[in-house]
Each structure stands twice: as structure tokens, then as C-alpha cells.
């Protein structure tokens, strides 16, 4: 089953890469967006460690779901960063995206919090999925708000040299 999830994840990432490249007309921005996904794995691992839970099949399914949510937040940020012509505009545009990114993430995390912290009965089967999505999203949100603007600023500084 793990092999099947891995193959599904690869197909999903390839599909996301194609869509992002078409949307942004840039392979670099597509790779910027996809680079957030492996970094969000740390949030998934820390969440499972904090809750005291082992990685399970449900956790892996949660990570696959997390990929879509993370890409959504990344699109919100990169679509605005792409409009920046200089560092001042980059700072202004990235600060304009803080609220939408936080609202998207916080509503998802709050919605999952009861399943993460108060699972009982049959809902305990879905708790690892919620832990993967919730904690992965917390970490990915921080990455989206800091890492993407910094990475994009390096791309822009190399472009003008």
C-alpha cells in the first residue's frame, strides 16, 4: 500500500508541476511552489512526535491531502509575488497575502483540532490523518509566509544582474 501511495503522490506532483508551469509560465516558480512540500514533512513528523503517535497508513493519506492544501496557500502567495518589480513591491505584496494565507490555514487547523486532540471511538482511525494535515499545515504556513518571499527575492536579484 505504501508503494501505491508513493506512486499516487508522484503522479499528483507531476500533475501539479504541469498545472503550475502553465499557470505561471515559469518552471522556476513551479519549483518554488513544489519546494514547500518536502519542507512541510517536518511539520508532519513533529506533529506525530508531539501527539505521541506513530506514522501510519492514515498519516500518509493525510500527507497526500496536505499537498493540495499547501499548494493552495503557495498559489495565493506566489500569484502576488509575481507582480513585484522591486524589493519594496515584494515586501508590500507579500504582506498583502499574509491575511488570506493565515485565514485559509487557521480555518482548516481549527476545523481539524477536535479530531487531532479529542478523537474517541471510531474517529481515532482518522486522527493520524488529521495530525498530518494539521501540523503539516502549521509548518507549511510559516514556510509560505517567510521562505517563499525570501526565495523569490533571490530569484529576482539574479534576474537583474
DSSP file (Angstrom, degrees, kcal/mol; ACC not computed):
  #  RESIDUE AA STRUCTURE BP1 BP2  ACC     N-H-->O    O-->H-N    N-H-->O    O-->H-N    TCO  KAPPA ALPHA  PHI   PSI    X-CA   Y-CA   Z-CA
    1    1 A X     >        0   0    0      0, 0.0     4,-2.3     0, 0.0     5,-0.2   0.000 360.0 360.0 360.0 -36.2    0.0    0.0    0.0
    2    2 A X  H  >  +     0   0    0      1,-0.2     4,-2.5     2,-0.2     5,-0.2   0.891 360.0  53.2 -64.1 -37.8    2.8    2.4    0.7
    3    3 A X  H  > S+     0   0    0      1,-0.2     4,-2.3     2,-0.2    -1,-0.2   0.907 108.7  49.8 -62.3 -41.4    4.2    1.8   -2.8
    4    4 A X  H  > S+     0   0    0      2,-0.2     4,-2.4     1,-0.2    -2,-0.2   0.893 110.6  49.2 -65.0 -40.3    0.8    2.7   -4.2
    5    5 A X  H  X S+     0   0    0     -4,-2.3     4,-2.6     2,-0.2    -2,-0.2   0.913 110.7  51.0 -64.9 -41.7    0.6    5.9   -2.1
    6    6 A X  H  X S+     0   0    0     -4,-2.5     4,-2.2     2,-0.2    -2,-0.2   0.914 111.1  47.5 -62.2 -43.4    4.1    6.9   -3.3
    7    7 A X  H  X S+     0   0    0     -4,-2.3     4,-2.3     2,-0.2    -1,-0.2   0.910 112.3  50.0 -64.4 -41.8    3.1    6.3   -6.9
    8    8 A X  H  X S+     0   0    0     -4,-2.4     4,-2.5     1,-0.2    -2,-0.2   0.900 109.8  51.3 -62.0 -40.6   -0.1    8.4   -6.4
    9    9 A X  H  X S+     0   0    0     -4,-2.6     4,-2.7     2,-0.2    -2,-0.2   0.902 108.9  50.5 -64.0 -41.5    1.9   11.1   -4.8
   10   10 A X  H  X S+     0   0    0     -4,-2.2     4,-2.4     2,-0.2    -2,-0.2   0.917 111.4  47.8 -63.2 -43.1    4.4   11.2   -7.7
   11   11 A X  H  X S+     0   0    0     -4,-2.3     4,-2.5     2,-0.2    -2,-0.2   0.909 112.6  49.7 -62.6 -41.5    1.5   11.4  -10.3
   12   12 A X  H  X S+     0   0    0     -4,-2.5     4,-2.6     2,-0.2    -2,-0.2   0.925 111.6  48.0 -63.7 -44.4   -0.1   14.2   -8.2
   13   13 A X  H  X S+     0   0    0     -4,-2.7     4,-2.5     2,-0.2    -1,-0.2   0.890 111.7  50.0 -64.3 -39.3    3.2   16.1   -8.0
   14   14 A X  H  X S+     0   0    0     -4,-2.4     4,-2.2     2,-0.2    -1,-0.2   0.916 112.2  47.9 -64.7 -42.7    3.8   15.8  -11.8
   15   15 A X  H  X S+     0   0    0     -4,-2.5     4,-2.4     2,-0.2    -2,-0.2   0.906 111.9  49.4 -63.1 -41.8    0.2   17.0  -12.4
   16   16 A X  H  X S+     0   0    0     -4,-2.6     4,-2.9     2,-0.2     5,-0.2   0.900 109.1  53.2 -63.7 -40.8    0.7   19.9  -10.1
   17   17 A X  H  X S+     0   0    0     -4,-2.5     4,-2.4     2,-0.2    -2,-0.2   0.916 110.2  47.3 -60.7 -44.0    4.0   20.8  -11.8
   18   18 A X  H  X S+     0   0    0     -4,-2.2     4,-2.1     2,-0.2    -2,-0.2   0.932 114.4  46.1 -63.3 -46.3    2.3   20.8  -15.2
   19   19 A X  H  X S+     0   0    0     -4,-2.4     4,-2.7     2,-0.2    -2,-0.2   0.920 114.2  47.9 -64.7 -44.0   -0.6   23.0  -14.0
   20   20 A X  H  X S+     0   0    0     -4,-2.9     4,-3.1     2,-0.2     6,-0.4   0.897 110.7  51.2 -64.9 -40.2    1.7   25.4  -12.2
   21   21 A X  H  X S+     0   0    0     -4,-2.4     4,-1.5    -5,-0.2     5,-0.4   0.902 113.5  45.2 -63.9 -40.1    4.0   25.7  -15.2
   22   22 A X  H  < S+     0   0    0     -4,-2.1    -2,-0.2    -5,-0.2    -1,-0.2   0.912 116.1  46.6 -66.8 -43.0    1.1   26.5  -17.3
   23   23 A X  H  < S+     0   0    0     -4,-2.7    -2,-0.2     1,-0.2    -3,-0.2   0.923 125.0  28.7 -67.4 -46.1   -0.4   29.0  -14.8
   24   24 A X  H  < S-     0   0    0     -4,-3.1    -1,-0.2     2,-0.2    -2,-0.2   0.590  92.5-136.1 -92.8 -11.9    2.8   30.9  -14.1
   25   25 A X  S  < S+     0   0    0     -4,-1.5     2,-0.3    -5,-0.3    -3,-0.2   0.841  75.8  99.3  55.4  34.6    4.5   30.4  -17.4
   26   26 A X     >  -     0   0    0     -5,-0.4     4,-1.3    -6,-0.4    -2,-0.2  -0.934  60.8-160.4-153.3 123.2    7.7   29.7  -15.4
   27   27 A X  H  > S+     0   0    0     -2,-0.3     4,-2.2     2,-0.2     5,-0.2   0.831  97.0  59.0 -69.9 -31.6    9.3   26.4  -14.5
   28   28 A X  H  > S+     0   0    0      2,-0.2     4,-2.3     1,-0.2    -1,-0.2   0.925 105.1  46.9 -64.8 -45.5   11.2   28.2  -11.7
   29   29 A X  H  > S+     0   0    0      1,-0.2     4,-2.3     2,-0.2    -1,-0.2   0.858 110.4  54.6 -65.3 -32.7    8.0   29.4   -9.9
   30   30 A X  H  X S+     0   0    0     -4,-1.3     4,-2.4     2,-0.2    -1,-0.2   0.919 109.6  46.1 -64.8 -43.1    6.6   25.9  -10.2
   31   31 A X  H  X S+     0   0    0     -4,-2.2     4,-1.8     2,-0.2    -2,-0.2   0.855 109.1  55.7 -68.8 -33.7    9.7   24.5   -8.5
   32   32 A X  H  X S+     0   0    0     -4,-2.3     4,-0.5     2,-0.2    -2,-0.2   0.941 110.4  46.1 -59.0 -46.3    9.4   27.3   -5.8
   33   33 A X  H >< S+     0   0    0     -4,-2.3     3,-1.0     1,-0.2     4,-0.4   0.920 113.8  47.4 -63.8 -44.2    5.9   26.1   -5.1
   34   34 A X  H >X S+     0   0    0     -4,-2.4     3,-0.9     1,-0.2     4,-0.7   0.755  98.4  70.5 -70.7 -23.3    6.8   22.5   -5.1
   35   35 A X  H 3X S+     0   0    0     -4,-1.8     4,-0.9     1,-0.2    -1,-0.2   0.721  89.0  63.7 -68.1 -18.6    9.8   23.1   -2.8
   36   36 A X  H <X S+     0   0    0     -3,-1.0     4,-1.5    -4,-0.5    -1,-0.2   0.820  91.4  67.1 -71.4 -30.0    7.4   23.9    0.1
   37   37 A X  H X> S+     0   0    0     -3,-0.9     3,-0.6    -4,-0.4     4,-0.6   0.943 100.8  43.0 -62.2 -52.7    6.0   20.3    0.0
   38   38 A X  H >< S+     0   0    0     -4,-0.7     3,-0.9     1,-0.2     4,-0.4   0.862 112.6  55.7 -63.1 -30.7    9.1   18.4    1.2
   39   39 A X  H >< S+     0   0    0     -4,-0.9     3,-0.9     1,-0.2     4,-0.5   0.812  99.0  60.7 -69.1 -27.9    9.7   21.1    3.8
   40   40 A X  H <X S+     0   0    0     -4,-1.5     4,-1.5    -3,-0.6     3,-0.3   0.639  84.8  79.0 -74.5 -12.6    6.2   20.5    5.2
   41   41 A X  H <X S+     0   0    0     -3,-0.9     4,-2.6    -4,-0.6    -1,-0.2   0.859  85.6  61.1 -60.2 -35.0    7.1   16.9    6.0
   42   42 A X  H <> S+     0   0    0     -3,-0.9     4,-2.8    -4,-0.4    -1,-0.2   0.898 101.8  51.4 -60.0 -40.6    9.0   18.2    9.1
   43   43 A X  H  > S+     0   0    0     -4,-0.5     4,-2.3    -3,-0.3    -1,-0.2   0.887 109.4  50.3 -62.6 -39.3    5.7   19.6   10.4
   44   44 A X  H  X S+     0   0    0     -4,-1.5     4,-2.1     2,-0.2    -2,-0.2   0.933 113.1  45.6 -63.3 -46.5    4.0   16.2    9.9
   45   45 A X  H  X S+     0   0    0     -4,-2.6     4,-2.0     1,-0.2    -2,-0.2   0.905 113.4  48.8 -65.8 -42.0    6.8   14.4   11.8
   46   46 A X  H  X S+     0   0    0     -4,-2.8     4,-2.8    -5,-0.2    -1,-0.2   0.894 110.0  53.0 -64.5 -39.1    6.9   17.0   14.6
   47   47 A X  H  X S+     0   0    0     -4,-2.3     4,-2.3     2,-0.2     5,-0.2   0.918 109.8  46.8 -62.4 -44.2    3.1   16.7   15.0
   48   48 A X  H  X>S+     0   0    0     -4,-2.1     5,-3.0     1,-0.2     4,-1.2   0.882 113.2  49.7 -65.8 -36.8    3.2   12.9   15.3
   49   49 A X  H  <5S+     0   0    0     -4,-2.0    -2,-0.2     3,-0.2    -1,-0.2   0.926 111.3  48.9 -66.6 -44.2    6.0   13.2   17.8
   50   50 A X  H  <5S+     0   0    0     -4,-2.8    -2,-0.2     1,-0.2    -1,-0.2   0.899 115.2  43.2 -62.3 -41.8    4.1   15.8   19.9
   51   51 A X  H  <5S-     0   0    0     -4,-2.3    -1,-0.2    -5,-0.2    -2,-0.2   0.705 111.9-122.1 -77.5 -19.6    1.0   13.7   19.9
   52   52 A X  T  <5 +     0   0    0     -4,-1.2     2,-0.4     1,-0.3    -3,-0.2   0.876  64.1 138.9  80.1  40.4    3.0   10.5   20.6
   53   53 A X      < -     0   0    0     -5,-3.0    -1,-0.3    -6,-0.1     2,-0.2  -0.920  50.0-126.6-122.9 142.0    1.7    8.8   17.5
   54   54 A X        -     0   0    0     -2,-0.4     2,-0.3     1,-0.1     5,-0.1  -0.497  37.3 -96.6 -80.8 155.3    3.4    6.5   15.0
   55   55 A X        +     0   0    0     -2,-0.2     2,-0.2     4,-0.1    -1,-0.1  -0.581  55.8 173.9 -69.6 129.9    3.3    7.2   11.3
   56   56 A X     >  -     0   0    0     -2,-0.3     4,-2.0     1,-0.0     5,-0.2  -0.694  49.4 -88.7-129.2-178.9    0.5    5.0    9.8
   57   57 A X  H  > S+     0   0    0      1,-0.2     4,-2.0    -2,-0.2     5,-0.2   0.902 128.3  52.5 -58.8 -42.0   -1.3    4.5    6.5
   58   58 A X  H  > S+     0   0    0      1,-0.2     4,-2.0     2,-0.2    -1,-0.2   0.852 105.4  55.2 -63.8 -34.9   -3.8    7.1    7.6
   59   59 A X  H  > S+     0   0    0      2,-0.2     4,-1.9     1,-0.2    -1,-0.2   0.908 107.2  49.7 -63.1 -42.2   -0.9    9.6    8.2
   60   60 A X  H  X S+     0   0    0     -4,-2.0     4,-2.0     2,-0.2    -2,-0.2   0.884 109.0  51.4 -65.9 -38.8    0.4    9.0    4.7
   61   61 A X  H  X S+     0   0    0     -4,-2.0     4,-2.0     1,-0.2    -1,-0.2   0.890 108.2  53.2 -63.2 -38.1   -3.0    9.7    3.3
   62   62 A X  H  X S+     0   0    0     -4,-2.0     4,-2.3     1,-0.2    -2,-0.2   0.875 106.0  53.0 -62.7 -37.9   -3.1   12.9    5.3
   63   63 A X  H  X S+     0   0    0     -4,-1.9     4,-1.7     2,-0.2    -1,-0.2   0.904 106.6  51.9 -65.4 -40.4    0.2   13.9    3.8
   64   64 A X  H  X S+     0   0    0     -4,-2.0     4,-0.8     1,-0.2    -1,-0.2   0.909 112.3  46.4 -61.5 -41.1   -1.2   13.4    0.3
   65   65 A X  H  X S+     0   0    0     -4,-2.0     4,-1.4     1,-0.2     3,-0.4   0.863 106.7  59.1 -66.5 -35.9   -4.1   15.6    1.2
   66   66 A X  H  X S+     0   0    0     -4,-2.3     4,-2.9     1,-0.2     5,-0.3   0.850  94.5  65.3 -60.6 -35.4   -1.8   18.2    2.8
   67   67 A X  H  X S+     0   0    0     -4,-1.7     4,-2.3     1,-0.2    -1,-0.2   0.912 102.2  47.6 -56.1 -45.1    0.0   18.6   -0.6
   68   68 A X  H  X S+     0   0    0     -4,-0.8     4,-1.7    -3,-0.4    -1,-0.2   0.897 113.2  47.0 -64.5 -41.0   -3.2   20.1   -2.1
   69   69 A X  H  X S+     0   0    0     -4,-1.4     4,-2.0     2,-0.2    -2,-0.2   0.906 112.2  50.2 -68.1 -41.4   -3.8   22.5    0.8
   70   70 A X  H  X S+     0   0    0     -4,-2.9     4,-2.4     1,-0.2    -2,-0.2   0.906 109.2  51.3 -63.9 -42.4   -0.1   23.6    0.8
   71   71 A X  H  X S+     0   0    0     -4,-2.3     4,-2.6    -5,-0.3    -1,-0.2   0.871 106.5  55.8 -64.1 -35.8   -0.2   24.2   -2.9
   72   72 A X  H  X S+     0   0    0     -4,-1.7     4,-1.8     2,-0.2    -2,-0.2   0.943 110.3  43.8 -60.6 -48.1   -3.3   26.3   -2.5
   73   73 A X  H  X S+     0   0    0     -4,-2.0     4,-1.8     1,-0.2    -2,-0.2   0.879 112.8  53.3 -63.5 -37.5   -1.6   28.6    0.1
   74   74 A X  H  X S+     0   0    0     -4,-2.4     4,-3.2     1,-0.2     5,-0.3   0.895 106.6  51.7 -65.4 -40.6    1.5   28.7   -2.1
   75   75 A X  H  X S+     0   0    0     -4,-2.6     4,-2.2     1,-0.2     5,-0.2   0.895 106.3  54.8 -62.3 -40.2   -0.5   29.8   -5.1
   76   76 A X  H  X S+     0   0    0     -4,-1.8     4,-0.7    -5,-0.2    -1,-0.2   0.914 115.8  38.5 -59.3 -42.9   -2.1   32.6   -3.1
   77   77 A X  H >X S+     0   0    0     -4,-1.8     4,-2.2     2,-0.2     3,-0.6   0.946 116.9  47.3 -74.9 -49.4    1.4   33.9   -2.2
   78   78 A X  H 3X S+     0   0    0     -4,-3.2     4,-2.2     1,-0.2    -2,-0.2   0.829 103.6  61.5 -67.4 -31.6    3.2   33.4   -5.5
   79   79 A X  H 3< S+     0   0    0     -4,-2.2     4,-0.3    -5,-0.3    -1,-0.2   0.863 112.3  39.2 -63.1 -32.3    0.5   34.9   -7.6
   80   80 A X  H X< S+     0   0    0     -4,-0.7     3,-1.1    -3,-0.6     4,-0.2   0.860 112.7  54.3 -82.8 -38.1    1.0   38.2   -5.7
   81   81 A X  H >< S+     0   0    0     -4,-2.2     3,-1.8     1,-0.2    -2,-0.2   0.843  97.9  65.9 -63.8 -32.4    4.8   37.9   -5.6
   82   82 A X  T 3< S+     0   0    0     -4,-2.2    -1,-0.2     1,-0.3    -2,-0.2   0.761  94.6  59.2 -61.4 -25.0    5.0   37.5   -9.3
   83   83 A X  T <  S+     0   0    0     -3,-1.1    -1,-0.3    -4,-0.3     2,-0.2   0.558  82.0 111.0 -80.6  -8.2    3.7   41.1   -9.7
   84   84 A X    <   +     0   0    0     -3,-1.8     3,-0.1    -4,-0.2    -3,-0.0  -0.466  40.0 179.6 -75.4 135.4    6.6   42.6   -7.8
   85   85 A X        +     0   0    0     -2,-0.2     2,-0.3     1,-0.2    -1,-0.1   0.661  69.4   9.0-104.3 -24.6    9.1   44.6   -9.8
   86   86 A X  S  > S-     0   0    0      1,-0.0     4,-2.2     0, 0.0    -1,-0.2  -0.858  87.8 -87.8-146.3-179.7   11.5   45.5   -6.9
   87   87 A X  H  > S+     0   0    0     -2,-0.3     4,-2.3     1,-0.2     5,-0.2   0.842 121.9  54.7 -66.6 -34.3   12.1   44.7   -3.3
   88   88 A X  H  > S+     0   0    0      2,-0.2     4,-2.3     1,-0.2    -1,-0.2   0.923 110.9  45.0 -65.4 -43.3    9.7   47.3   -1.9
   89   89 A X  H  > S+     0   0    0      2,-0.2     4,-3.3     1,-0.2     5,-0.3   0.872 110.6  55.7 -66.5 -36.1    6.9   45.9   -4.0
   90   90 A X  H  X S+     0   0    0     -4,-2.2     4,-2.5     2,-0.2     5,-0.2   0.930 109.6  45.3 -61.2 -45.6    7.9   42.4   -3.0
   91   91 A X  H  X S+     0   0    0     -4,-2.3     4,-1.9     2,-0.2    -2,-0.2   0.911 116.0  46.6 -64.0 -42.9    7.6   43.3    0.7
   92   92 A X  H  X S+     0   0    0     -4,-2.3     4,-1.6     2,-0.2    -2,-0.2   0.939 114.6  46.2 -64.9 -47.0    4.3   45.1    0.1
   93   93 A X  H  X S+     0   0    0     -4,-3.3     4,-0.7     1,-0.2    -2,-0.2   0.877 112.5  49.6 -66.9 -37.8    2.8   42.3   -2.0
   94   94 A X  H >< S+     0   0    0     -4,-2.5     3,-0.6    -5,-0.3     4,-0.4   0.876 109.5  51.8 -69.6 -34.6    3.9   39.6    0.4
   95   95 A X  H >< S+     0   0    0     -4,-1.9     3,-0.7     1,-0.2     4,-0.5   0.813 103.9  58.7 -70.1 -27.7    2.4   41.5    3.4
   96   96 A X  H 3< S+     0   0    0     -4,-1.6     4,-0.4     1,-0.2    -1,-0.2   0.734 105.4  50.6 -69.4 -21.3   -0.9   41.8    1.4
   97   97 A X  T <X S+     0   0    0     -4,-0.7     4,-2.1    -3,-0.6     5,-0.2   0.499  85.6  87.0 -94.9  -5.4   -1.1   38.0    1.3
   98   98 A X  H <> S+     0   0    0     -3,-0.7     4,-2.8    -4,-0.4     5,-0.2   0.945  89.2  48.1 -60.9 -48.9   -0.5   37.3    5.0
   99   99 A X  H  > S+     0   0    0     -4,-0.5     4,-2.9     1,-0.2     5,-0.2   0.937 112.6  45.9 -61.9 -49.9   -4.2   37.6    5.9
  100  100 A X  H  > S+     0   0    0     -4,-0.4     4,-2.3     2,-0.2    -1,-0.2   0.907 115.2  47.9 -61.2 -39.3   -5.5   35.3    3.1
  101  101 A X  H  X S+     0   0    0     -4,-2.1     4,-2.2     2,-0.2     5,-0.2   0.939 114.4  46.1 -65.7 -45.4   -2.8   32.6    3.8
  102  102 A X  H  X S+     0   0    0     -4,-2.8     4,-3.4    -5,-0.2     5,-0.3   0.912 112.5  50.2 -63.9 -42.4   -3.5   32.8    7.6
  103  103 A X  H  X S+     0   0    0     -4,-2.9     4,-2.0    -5,-0.2     5,-0.3   0.918 111.2  48.8 -62.7 -42.9   -7.3   32.6    7.1
  104  104 A X  H  X S+     0   0    0     -4,-2.3     4,-1.2    -5,-0.2    -1,-0.2   0.928 118.8  39.3 -60.8 -45.0   -7.0   29.6    4.8
  105  105 A X  H  X S+     0   0    0     -4,-2.2     4,-2.7    -5,-0.2     5,-0.2   0.929 114.3  50.8 -73.7 -46.5   -4.7   27.8    7.2
  106  106 A X  H  X S+     0   0    0     -4,-3.4     4,-3.0     1,-0.2     5,-0.3   0.901 108.5  51.6 -63.0 -41.9   -6.3   28.7   10.5
  107  107 A X  H  X S+     0   0    0     -4,-2.0     4,-1.9    -5,-0.3    -1,-0.2   0.894 113.0  46.0 -63.3 -37.8   -9.8   27.7    9.4
  108  108 A X  H  X S+     0   0    0     -4,-1.2     4,-1.7    -5,-0.3    -2,-0.2   0.932 114.5  47.0 -67.8 -45.1   -8.5   24.3    8.3
  109  109 A X  H  X S+     0   0    0     -4,-2.7     4,-1.2     2,-0.2    -2,-0.2   0.913 113.0  48.1 -65.1 -43.5   -6.5   23.8   11.5
  110  110 A X  H  X S+     0   0    0     -4,-3.0     4,-0.6     1,-0.2     3,-0.4   0.902 110.1  53.2 -64.0 -40.0   -9.3   24.8   13.8
  111  111 A X  H  < S+     0   0    0     -4,-1.9     4,-0.3    -5,-0.3     3,-0.3   0.855 114.6  41.3 -62.7 -33.9  -11.7   22.5   12.0
  112  112 A X  H  X S+     0   0    0     -4,-1.7     4,-2.3     1,-0.2     3,-0.4   0.610  91.5  89.6 -86.5 -13.2   -9.3   19.6   12.4
  113  113 A X  H  X S+     0   0    0     -4,-1.2     4,-2.7    -3,-0.4     5,-0.4   0.837  84.0  52.5 -60.5 -36.5   -8.4   20.4   16.1
  114  114 A X  H  X S+     0   0    0     -4,-0.6     4,-2.1    -3,-0.3    -1,-0.3   0.902 113.0  45.0 -66.8 -37.2  -11.2   18.4   17.6
  115  115 A X  H  4 S+     0   0    0     -3,-0.4     4,-0.4    -4,-0.3    -2,-0.2   0.847 115.1  49.2 -72.5 -33.0  -10.2   15.4   15.6
  116  116 A X  H  < S+     0   0    0     -4,-2.3     3,-0.2    14,-0.1    -2,-0.2   0.943 127.4  20.2 -69.3 -47.7   -6.5   15.9   16.5
  117  117 A X  H  < S+     0   0    0     -4,-2.7    -3,-0.2    -5,-0.2    -2,-0.2   0.698 131.0  36.2-100.9 -21.6   -6.8   16.4   20.2
  118  118 A X  S  < S+     0   0    0     -4,-2.1     2,-0.2    -5,-0.4    -1,-0.2  -0.090  71.6 150.4-128.3  36.6  -10.2   14.8   21.2
  119  119 A X        +     0   0    0     -4,-0.4     2,-0.3    -3,-0.2    -4,-0.1  -0.474  16.6 166.6 -70.9 138.4  -10.6   11.8   19.0
  120  120 A X    >   -     0   0    0     -2,-0.2     3,-1.6     0, 0.0     5,-0.1  -0.983  44.4  -4.2-148.4 157.7  -12.6    8.9   20.5
  121  121 A X  G >  S-     0   0    0     -2,-0.3     3,-1.2     1,-0.3     4,-0.2  -0.342 129.8  -9.3  62.8-134.4  -14.2    5.8   19.4
  122  122 A X  G >  S+     0   0    0      1,-0.2     3,-1.5     2,-0.2     4,-0.3   0.706 124.8  74.4 -71.4 -20.1  -14.1    5.2   15.6
  123  123 A X  G X> S+     0   0    0     -3,-1.6     3,-1.1     1,-0.3     4,-0.6   0.684  77.2  77.6 -68.7 -15.3  -12.7    8.7   15.0
  124  124 A X  H <> S+     0   0    0     -3,-1.2     4,-0.5     1,-0.3     3,-0.3   0.753  83.4  65.8 -64.9 -21.4   -9.3    7.5   16.3
  125  125 A X  H <4 S+     0   0    0     -3,-1.5    -1,-0.3     1,-0.2     4,-0.2   0.814 106.5  41.0 -66.4 -29.3   -8.8    5.8   13.0
  126  126 A X  H <> S+     0   0    0     -3,-1.1     4,-2.0    -4,-0.3     3,-0.3   0.488  89.5  92.5 -96.7  -5.3   -8.8    9.2   11.3
  127  127 A X  H  X S+     0   0    0     -4,-0.6     4,-2.5    -3,-0.3     5,-0.2   0.894  82.8  52.9 -59.7 -43.0   -6.7   11.0   13.9
  128  128 A X  H  X S+     0   0    0     -4,-0.5     4,-2.3     1,-0.2    -1,-0.2   0.882 108.5  52.1 -61.3 -35.3   -3.3   10.3   12.2
  129  129 A X  H  > S+     0   0    0     -3,-0.3     4,-2.3    -4,-0.2    -1,-0.2   0.928 111.5  46.1 -62.4 -45.8   -4.7   11.9    9.0
  130  130 A X  H  X S+     0   0    0     -4,-2.0     4,-3.1     2,-0.2     5,-0.3   0.871 111.0  52.5 -66.3 -37.5   -5.8   15.0   10.9
  131  131 A X  H  X>S+     0   0    0     -4,-2.5     4,-2.1     2,-0.2     5,-0.6   0.921 109.8  49.4 -63.9 -43.8   -2.5   15.2   12.7
  132  132 A X  H  X5S+     0   0    0     -4,-2.3     4,-1.5    -5,-0.2     5,-0.2   0.940 117.6  39.3 -60.4 -48.2   -0.6   15.1    9.4
  133  133 A X  H  X5S+     0   0    0     -4,-2.3     4,-2.1     3,-0.2    -2,-0.2   0.941 118.8  46.6 -69.0 -47.1   -2.8   17.8    7.8
  134  134 A X  H  X5S+     0   0    0     -4,-3.1     4,-1.8     2,-0.2    -3,-0.2   0.960 120.3  34.0 -63.3 -56.0   -3.0   20.0   10.9
  135  135 A X  H  X5S+     0   0    0     -4,-2.1     4,-2.0    -5,-0.3     5,-0.2   0.857 117.9  54.2 -72.2 -34.4    0.6   20.1   12.0
  136  136 A X  H  X<S+     0   0    0     -4,-1.5     4,-2.6    -5,-0.6    -1,-0.2   0.888 109.4  49.3 -63.3 -37.7    1.9   19.9    8.4
  137  137 A X  H  X S+     0   0    0     -4,-2.1     4,-2.2     2,-0.2    -2,-0.2   0.858 106.6  54.9 -71.3 -35.6   -0.2   22.9    7.6
  138  138 A X  H  X S+     0   0    0     -4,-1.8     4,-1.5     2,-0.2    -2,-0.2   0.954 114.5  40.6 -59.4 -48.8    1.1   24.9   10.6
  139  139 A X  H  X S+     0   0    0     -4,-2.0     4,-2.1     1,-0.2    -2,-0.2   0.907 114.5  51.8 -66.9 -42.6    4.6   24.4    9.5
  140  140 A X  H  X S+     0   0    0     -4,-2.6     4,-2.7     1,-0.2    -1,-0.2   0.828 105.4  56.4 -65.8 -32.0    3.8   25.0    5.8
  141  141 A X  H  X S+     0   0    0     -4,-2.2     4,-2.2     2,-0.2    -1,-0.2   0.922 107.7  47.5 -65.2 -43.9    2.1   28.2    6.6
  142  142 A X  H  X S+     0   0    0     -4,-1.5     4,-1.7     2,-0.2     5,-0.5   0.915 113.0  49.6 -61.6 -42.5    5.2   29.6    8.3
  143  143 A X  H  X>S+     0   0    0     -4,-2.1     5,-1.4     1,-0.2     4,-1.4   0.923 110.5  50.0 -62.0 -44.4    7.3   28.4    5.3
  144  144 A X  H  <5S+     0   0    0     -4,-2.7     5,-0.4     1,-0.2    -1,-0.2   0.874 112.0  47.4 -62.7 -37.8    4.9   30.1    2.9
  145  145 A X  H  <5S+     0   0    0     -4,-2.2    -1,-0.2    -5,-0.2    -2,-0.2   0.792 131.0  15.1 -78.0 -27.3    5.0   33.4    4.8
  146  146 A X  H  X5S+     0   0    0     -4,-1.7     4,-1.7    -5,-0.2    -3,-0.2   0.805 124.3  48.0-110.7 -51.2    8.8   33.6    5.1
  147  147 A X  H  X5S+     0   0    0     -4,-1.4     4,-3.0    -5,-0.5     5,-0.3   0.913 108.3  52.1 -65.4 -47.4   10.5   31.2    2.8
  148  148 A X  H  ><S+     0   0    0     -5,-1.4     4,-2.8     1,-0.2     5,-0.2   0.929 110.6  45.8 -62.2 -47.8    8.7   31.9   -0.4
  149  149 A X  H  > S+     0   0    0     -5,-0.4     4,-2.0     2,-0.2    -1,-0.2   0.902 115.8  47.7 -61.6 -37.5    9.2   35.7   -0.4
  150  150 A X  H  X S+     0   0    0     -4,-1.7     4,-1.7     2,-0.2    -2,-0.2   0.940 113.9  46.3 -66.4 -46.2   12.9   35.3    0.5
  151  151 A X  H  X S+     0   0    0     -4,-3.0     4,-1.8     1,-0.2    -2,-0.2   0.903 112.8  50.2 -62.1 -41.8   13.4   32.7   -2.2
  152  152 A X  H  X S+     0   0    0     -4,-2.8     4,-2.4    -5,-0.3    -1,-0.2   0.867 105.7  56.4 -65.9 -35.8   11.5   34.8   -4.7
  153  153 A X  H  X S+     0   0    0     -4,-2.0     4,-2.2    -5,-0.2    -1,-0.2   0.877 106.1  51.0 -64.8 -36.0   13.7   37.8   -3.8
  154  154 A X  H  X S+     0   0    0     -4,-1.7     4,-2.0     2,-0.2    -1,-0.2   0.905 109.2  50.8 -65.4 -40.6   16.8   35.8   -4.6
  155  155 A X  H  X S+     0   0    0     -4,-1.8     4,-1.5     1,-0.2    -2,-0.2   0.927 112.1  46.7 -61.7 -44.5   15.4   34.9   -8.0
  156  156 A X  H  X S+     0   0    0     -4,-2.4     4,-1.2     1,-0.2    -1,-0.2   0.879 109.8  53.0 -67.0 -38.3   14.6   38.5   -8.8
  157  157 A X  H  < S+     0   0    0     -4,-2.2     4,-0.3     1,-0.2    -1,-0.2   0.866 111.5  46.3 -68.4 -34.0   18.0   39.7   -7.7
  158  158 A X  H >< S+     0   0    0     -4,-2.0     3,-0.7     1,-0.2    -1,-0.2   0.797 106.4  60.6 -74.0 -27.8   19.7   37.2  -10.0
  159  159 A X  H 3< S+     0   0    0     -4,-1.5    -2,-0.2     1,-0.2    -1,-0.2   0.827 104.5  47.5 -69.5 -32.0   17.4   38.1  -12.8
  160  160 A X  T 3<        0   0    0     -4,-1.2    -1,-0.2     1,-0.2    -2,-0.2   0.464 360.0 360.0 -91.2  -1.4   18.5   41.7  -12.9
  161  161 A X    <         0   0    0     -3,-0.7    -1,-0.2    -4,-0.3    -2,-0.1   0.472 360.0 360.0 -85.5 360.0   22.3   41.1  -12.9
